[in-house]
Amino acid sequence: MRAGNDGGSAFPCTPPFYEASGLRHPDWPYPEAGMNLRDYFAAKAMQGGVANQPNGDALAMARYAYALADAMLIVRGQ
């Protein structure tokens, strides 16, 4: 796995509040926030790769999907 920015949460959510006090939930932030944006981008790229080459080399497609995801994060940050 590469070091660096993973893009943060792919599906961020607003922290829950207690109705009466308006304070944040005591367990926020939750320990598991879900998939990060890098994984989401890679999954979308992998989906296209598998659709076009269903019998291709899975490890090569996964590596390429993450390379595309890393490129998307770089361009997104510009």
Protein Blocks (a to p, Z undefined) as FASTA:
>chain_A
ZZdjehiafbdcdddddfklopacfkbccfbgbjcfklmmmmmmmmmmmmmmmmbcfklm
mmmmmmmmmmmmmmmmZZ
